[in-house]
């Protein structure tokens, strides 16, 4: 069964905007290195694949922000699974 996970890792930080972006980049790198299809959006990143893999990626992305130096991180997720789940690209094609 295919699943889609939208994840937003929000680091706690008091530095510059660029420093905050770098912390978020650590989470996106985990997703990019997973080999699964993903789309980076302004507020979240959507990744598609098997449920167990997505849950593992979620944990690794959350930890990556802490390992990158954030004193704390809050991760918000949306998770959907269905046998006939369409891809992100399919859903967005007419808008691009």
C-alpha positions in Angstrom: 0.0 0.0 0.0 1.3 3.4 -0.9 1.5 6.3 1.5 2.3 10.0 1.4 3.8 11.9 4.3 3.9 15.7 4.6 6.4 16.7 7.2 7.3 20.1 8.6 10.3 20.1 11.0 10.3 23.4 12.9 13.6 24.0 14.8 13.7 26.0 18.0 16.4 28.6 17.4 17.2 32.2 18.1 19.6 32.8 15.3 19.2 34.3 11.9 16.7 33.2 9.2 19.6 31.6 7.3 20.6 29.5 10.4 17.0 28.4 10.7 17.0 27.4 7.0 20.2 25.4 7.5 18.5 23.4 10.3 15.5 22.6 8.1 17.9 21.6 5.3 19.3 18.9 7.6 15.8 17.3 7.6 15.3 17.7 3.9 18.7 16.0 3.3 17.5 12.9 5.1 14.4 12.8 2.8 16.5 13.4 -0.3 18.9 10.7 0.6 16.1 8.2 1.1 15.7 7.7 -2.7 11.9 8.1 -2.4 10.1 10.7 -4.5 9.6 14.0 -2.6 8.5 17.5 -3.2 9.8 20.5 -1.2 7.2 23.1 -0.5 7.3 26.4 1.4 5.8 25.0 4.6 6.5 21.2 4.4 8.1 18.5 2.3 5.9 15.7 0.9 7.5 12.2 0.5 5.8 9.1 -1.0 6.5 5.4 -0.4 5.9 2.5 1.9 4.5 3.4 5.3 7.3 1.7 7.3 9.9 3.6 5.3 8.1 6.9 5.7 7.9 6.4 9.5 11.6 5.7 9.6 12.4 8.8 7.5 10.2 10.9 9.8 12.2 9.8 12.9 15.6 10.4 11.1 14.6 13.8 9.8 13.4 14.9 13.2 16.7 13.7 14.8 18.8 15.3 12.0 17.5 18.8 13.0 18.7 18.2 16.6 22.0 16.8 15.4 22.5 19.9 13.3 22.4 22.0 16.4 18.8 22.9 17.2 18.1 22.9 20.9 14.6 21.6 20.1 12.4 20.7 17.2 8.7 20.2 16.6 7.6 18.0 13.7 4.1 18.3 12.3 2.9 15.5 10.0 0.1 14.6 7.7 0.0 10.9 6.7 -2.3 9.3 4.2 -2.3 5.7 2.9 -4.5 4.1 0.2 -4.1 1.5 -2.5 -5.0 4.0 -5.3 -3.1 7.0 -3.9 -2.1 9.3 -6.7 1.3 10.9 -6.8 2.1 14.4 -5.9 3.2 15.1 -9.4 -0.1 13.8 -10.7 -2.0 16.0 -8.3 0.0 19.2 -9.1 0.5 18.8 -12.9 -2.3 21.0 -13.9 -1.1 23.8 -11.7 2.5 23.9 -13.0 
